[in-house]
């Protein structure tokens, strides 16, 4: 009988939903941050606020980013023997976390579109939610890869700081 040894730190590997934690964390953090940046960057000065327009750009950007990430992985990471349509589709499907990470921003903006609250309130809610999500993704991802709680919390704080940088940039640029 062998003893189970828990490996801590970046060398640890476990599977979450068929993806390695580094893969899904990369997708969720990237997608969450991209959605936040898009919401912050969309300038509505002098225009009627239109959350559907914002949602469309979030979906287009995340889908295009997922597509290009899958494409570059396919081209650079596979031998000619493995370059099949099935492999390419599997790599594209692996980008689901990036696109799914935009769903909270989309849902918040849809609420604004339905008239539940003003669009500017929705934009502020997206930016705040992003900070919380980035913290959560960081802690969860680090925990899943074997980091101890203290280190996982530090990684979550570092991820949340990215969201705070987006908010700061939004304030400074507008």
Residue pairs with C-beta under 8 A, 6 or more apart in sequence:
6 12
6 146
7 146
8 146
8 147
8 148
9 145
9 146
9 147
9 151
10 145
10 146
10 147
11 146
12 145
12 146
12 147
13 20
13 21
13 145
14 20
14 21
14 144
14 145
14 146
16 24
16 144
17 24
19 27
19 94
19 97
21 141
21 144
21 145
22 141
22 145
23 94
23 97
24 97
24 141
25 137
25 138
25 140
25 141
25 144
26 97
27 66
27 95
27 96
27 97
27 98
27 100
27 101
28 97
28 98
28 100
28 101
28 133
28 137
28 141
29 101
29 134
29 137
29 138
29 141
29 159
29 162
30 65
30 98
30 101
31 62
31 65
31 97
31 98
31 99
31 100
31 101
31 102
32 101
32 102
32 104
32 130
32 133
32 134
32 137
32 163
33 130
33 134
33 162
33 163
33 166
34 58
34 61
34 62
34 65
34 98
34 101
34 102
35 58
35 61
35 62
35 101
35 102
35 104
35 105
35 106
35 126
35 130
36 105
36 126
36 127
36 130
36 163
36 166
37 166
38 54
38 57
38 58
38 61
38 105
39 54
39 58
39 105
39 109
39 123
39 126
39 127
40 123
40 127
40 166
40 167
40 169
40 170
41 170
42 53
42 54
42 57
43 174
44 50
44 119
49 112
49 118
49 119
49 120
50 119
51 109
51 110
51 112
51 113
51 119
51 122
52 109
52 113
54 109
54 119
55 106
55 109
55 110
55 113
58 102
58 105
58 106
58 109
59 99
59 102
59 106
62 98
62 99
62 101
62 102
63 99
65 98
66 92
66 95
66 96
66 98
66 99
67 92
67 95
69 95
69 98
70 88
70 91
70 92
70 94
70 95
71 88
73 91
74 83
74 87
74 88
74 91
78 87
101 133
104 126
104 129
104 130
104 133
105 126
105 129
105 130
108 122
108 125
108 126
108 129
109 119
109 122
109 126
111 117
111 122
112 118
112 119
112 121
112 122
117 125
127 163
127 166
127 167
127 170
130 163
130 166
131 160
131 163
131 164
131 167
132 160
133 163
134 156
134 159
134 160
134 162
134 163
135 156
135 157
135 159
135 160
136 156
137 156
137 159
138 152
138 155
138 156
138 157
138 158
138 159
138 160
139 152
139 153
139 155
139 156
141 155
142 151
142 152
142 155
142 156
143 149
143 152
147 155
